[in-house]
Amino acid sequence: MLPVVVWHPGGWFGYDRSVLPGWVVLAVVLGLGMAAASLVGPSPSRRFSASVLAALSFATAAAASSDPPLLATICALASLLPPIKVSQLSADRTTRSAPFRIWHLVSPFDVRQTTRVPPALDRRAMAFLALHGALAAAGIVAVQRAAELDGAARLAARSIGGALGIYCATSAAACLITASYRLGGIAVGTMHDAPILSRSLAEFWGQRWNRPVHAWLRQFFFVALARRGRPRLGVLAAFVASALIHAWIVLVPVGLAGAGMMLAFFGLQGLLVLVEDRLAVRRWSALAGRAWTVGALALSAPLFLVPFLVALGL
């Protein structure tokens, strides 16, 4: 496990085990994050102070490294919100109220992009929620039942079930958020746009999968380099940032080996995006483009699935 620095009545010490329960770590992470969101403002001093609090929130999650994997993973995920959201608010030229900034911090989407609409039941989102929820449950059951199998059958069951479970659970979560806010009269925009229909890896990662995170990566990594005439370097920078984010998610509950696999997966995705640009995959037929996308993801998926399933306690 990771050596972490935590508070102890005797002072600050390095431990290879957490002395705080994971739920306490999670509360501290969220508390520091909300303090950072409340503080961030137009002045350099406020942005700096908020950044320090966000960094402390991020670092605190390491104290959950010896907790059950799922709880440690939740802490790691929560710790990503403060640095991401504070960076967005720091770059925002519009003055926001403290409640708005806190709402932005705890939301898995960019609340600045929301709009007021008449409250309604989003039947389409609810239907997809039911479908993807059922498929996600089936995938999780397949992963759990894989322990009863041997050899290649076990690996296949974990891989296929894991891919189905993670893909559909992510889609179901997006549908649940969309439908819930729509009932309250708020449209949050498209968070997940049927990634399975992508005709290229660039479309999968850049237009369909987890669009809120993509928007942040695009703003702070791709655009900065693309404006300097280095769009390919911007693509690689965005994938490196994504690789580090996902490596952190599994580093806390799994360790260095899992983090290394995540780095390899997203590094490979970035290289494949550049390769498919050379191959002009976007000009291929829809069938060929989707075959390329699914094939490239399937062949590299174990680098993602193996550590992530362990991080989820499966």
N, C-alpha and C positions, 0 to 999 in steps of 0.2 A: 504494500500500500504506500501511498504518497506520504512523505513526512510533512506534517502541517504545523503551523504555529497557531496556538489557541490560547485563550485566557484561562489561567489557573490561579487560585488564591495565592500561590507562592510567586506569581509573576508570569512573564512570557517565556514559554518553553517550546522546544520542538518535540513532537510526539509522532510515533508511527501509528497511533490510533486516536480516534476522536474522543474527547472527553465530554462532548456535548451531544445529546440526542439529535437525530436528523431534523426533527420538527423544530427544534430550537434554532438550528443553523438556518433553516428555511425562513423562520420568522425574522432573524437578524438580517438575512439577505434582502428580504422584502422591505424591512424597516429602513435599512440604509438606502435602498433604491428609492423609496418614497421620499425620504429626506432629500436625496439628490434631485429628484424631480421637482420638489417644492422649492428648492433653492435656485435651480438654474434660471438664469435671466440674461438680459442684454449686456450687462457689464462683464469685463474680463475676469474680475475677481469672483463673481458669482459663478461664471462658467467653470473657472478653475476649481472652486470649492465643490461644485457639483460633480466634477470629474473625479476628484479625490474620493468622494463618498461612493461614487459608482465603482471605482476601482477597488475600494475596500469591500463592497458588496460582492464583487466578482471573486476576490481572493478568499472571502469567508467560506464559500462553498466547498473549498478543499477540506474543511473540517468535517465534512460528511463522508469522507472517503471510506471509512470502515463501517458505515451504516449499511443496512440492506440495500442491494443494488438499485432497486426501483426508487427508493427514497433518496439515495445519493444522486441518481440521475435527475430527479425532480429538482433537487437543490442546484445542480449544475445548470439545468435549463433556466431556472429562475434567475440565476446569477448573470445570465447573458442579457436579460432585459435592461438593467440599469445602464451599462455602457452603450448599448445600441440606442436606447430611447433618449438618453441624455445627449448623445452626439447629434441626434435629429433635432432635438429642442435647441441645442446650442447653435445649430446652423439655421434655425428658423428665425426669420426677421420679424415675424408677427409676435406681439406680446400675448402670452396665454395666461389664464388664471391658474392658480395653484391646483384647484380641483381638476381642471382640464389636464394639467401636466401629469398629475397622479393617475388619472384615467388612462392617459397615453402610456404611462409606464407599465401598468398591469395588463394592458391589452395586447393580444397577439397580432394586432394589425395597427396600421397608422390611423389614429383617430382623427387626424387633421383632414383625412380624405372622406370622412363620413358626411352624410347629408340627411336632413330631416325629411321623412316621408310619412304618409298616412299609415298608422299601425295596421298590419294585416298579417294573415297566416301565409307564409311562403310555402305553398303546397309542393312545389318542385324541390325545394331544399329539404322538406320533411321526407319526401319520397326517397330522395337520394341518401338521406340520413339513415332511413330504415334499411335500404339495400346495402350500403357500405358498412353499416353497423353489423349486419348479419354476416357479411363476407369477412369482416375483420374478426368476428368471433370464431368463424370457421377456420381462419388462418391460425389463430392462437391455439385452438384445439388441436390442429394438425401439428403444431410445434410441440405441444405438450405430449401428444401421443407418439411423437417420433422417438422418445426415450425407450419405447417398447420394441423398436426395430433395431436392426444391425446394419453396419456397413453402409453401402451406397444408398440403400432404402432410407436409412435414418437421415443421412445428409440431404437427400432429395426432399424428404418430408419437412425438415427444418428450413431448407432454402425456399421451397415453394410456399409453405405455410407462412414463413416469416415475411416473405415479399408481399404476399396477399394481405397479411395482417397489418403490416406497417403502412402499405399503400392505402388500404381501405379505412384504417383507423384515422389516418391523416385527413382523408376526404370526408369521413363522417364528422370529425371535429370541426372542420371548416363549415360543413352544412349546419351543424348545431349552432355555431356562433352566428352564422348568417341568419338563420331562422329566429333565434332568440332575440337578436337586436331588431329584426324586422317587426316582431310583435310589439316591441317598444317604440316603433316609429323611427328607427335609425337604419339606414342602408350603409353597410360597411364595404361594399364593393366586392369584387371577385377575389377570394383568397386562394382558391385552388381551381384550376380550369381544365378538368379532364386530362391530366398529363398523359394518360395512356394513348391519346390520339395524336401525340406529337410526331412530326415527320422528321425531326432531327433532334440531336441532343441539345443544340442551342435553343430550340423551341421548348424542349422539355424543361430545362433549367431556367431559361430566361423569360419565358412567357406563361408557363402553365403551373410549374411546381412552386408552392409556397411563395406566392407573389409578394407579400409584405417584406420578407427577408431579401428577396431579389431586388426590390426597390432600394433597400438600404445598401446592399452591395454595389448596385449600379451607381448610386449617388456618391458614395465615398471611395470607391475603388476604380470602377470602370470609367466613369465620366472624367475624372481628374486626369487620367492618362490619355483617354481618347481625344480630349481637347488639345493635347500636346502632340497629336498626330501619331499616337501609339495605341491604337485600339486593340491590337492583339495582346500587347503587354497588359492592357486594362482587363482583358478577359482572364488572363492568367492570374492577375492580382486579385480579381474577384473570387476565383476558384481557390487561391491560396487562403484568402480570408475565410471562405466557407469551410475549407479543410480544417483550419485552426479552430473554428467554432465547433465543428462536429467532433474534432479530436478532444476538445475540452469536455464535451458532454459525456464521452466514454472514459476519459482519463480519470475523472473523479471516482466512478464506481468500479472500473475495470482495471485501469493501470496503463503503463506505457505501451504494452503490446497492442492493446485495443486501440489506443490513440494512434499508434503507428499505422495500423490497418486503415483507419479513417483518413489519415493523411495520404496514404497511397491511393485510396479510392477516389478522393476528390482531385488529387493531382492528376490521376489518369483521366478523369472526366474532362479536366481543362485541356489536356493534350489532345484528347479525342475530338473536342469541339474545334480545335484548330485544324486537325486532320480533315474533319468533314467539311470544313470551309474550303480546303484545298480540293477536295473531291466534288465540291458543288452538290452536296447531298440534297440541298433544298430544291434543286432542279430535277431530282429524281421523281419517279411516279410516287403517288401516295403510298402504295403497297410497299415499294422498295424502301422508301424513307422510313416507314414505320418498322419494317423488318430490321433495318440498320439500327434504329433507336432501341428497340426492344432487345435485339441481340447484344448490342454494346452494353446495355445496362445489366442484362442477365449474366453475361460472362464476368463482369466485374463485381456483381452484387455480393458475392461472399465476403469481399473486403469490408463491406458495409454491414451485412447481416450478422456475421459471426460476433463482432464486438457489441453491436447494438442489442441483439437478443439477450446477451449476457447482462448488459446494462439494464435491461427491462426485467431481469430476474427470470427469464424463460430458458 
